[in-house]
Amino acid sequence: MSVRSRIKQLREERGWTMHVLSMRSNVPVAHLHMLEKGIRKPMVETAYKVASAFGLPIEKVFPRDAE
């Protein structure tokens, strides 16, 4: 599963909008949008913030074999 699909899947499973994920991760909505669309790849700090917002280890959100 691609990173963008994984972020969207986790967000939707929780019933979160991008705004909610943004508030929980302290990552701007525009940046999250670019991650979900595959326009950008996350920097390490961003990856940790997003994983933390989901309450998951980073490797569960951003697996090594993902795009």
CORNOR-V175093 format. One record per pair of residues at least 4 apart in sequence whose C-alpha atoms are under 7 Angstrom apart, sorted by the first residue. I is the first residue (numbers start at 0). J is the second residue. Records with the same first field share a line. If there is no record, write none. Layout:
I=J ; J
This chain:
0=4 ; 5 ; 65
1=5 ; 65 ; 66
2=6 ; 61 ; 65 ; 66
3=7 ; 34 ; 35 ; 36 ; 37
4=8 ; 35
5=9 ; 60
6=10 ; 35 ; 60
7=11 ; 35
8=12
9=13
10=14 ; 15 ; 16
11=15
15=19 ; 20
16=20
17=21 ; 28
18=22 ; 28
19=23
20=24 ; 52
21=25 ; 26 ; 27 ; 28
23=52
24=48 ; 49 ; 52
26=30 ; 31 ; 45
27=31
28=32
29=33
30=34
31=35
32=36
33=37 ; 38 ; 39
34=38 ; 39 ; 40 ; 41
41=45 ; 46
42=46
43=47
44=48
45=49
46=50 ; 57
47=51 ; 57
48=52
49=53
50=54 ; 55 ; 56 ; 57 ; 60
51=55
55=59
57=61
58=62
61=65
